[in-house]
């Protein structure tokens, strides 16, 4: 999970994977899934609060991550 924005990071949110879900000789190989967002990083005196759109985005991308487990 990579939740916070930084200058070297692309804008938006996405889900990716380093390894696909598969079965080899009857053994399950589980995927390695990433969830990337660009939420505002908390500061010393301000907490990182998610807007309703941020929460929708997080659950949307989480859903994609769950799909990778079922394929």
Secondary structure, DSSP 8 states (H G I E B T S, - for coil): -EEE--TTS-SS-EEEEEE--EEETTEEE--EEEEEEEE----SSS-----HHHHHHHHHHHHHHHHHHH-
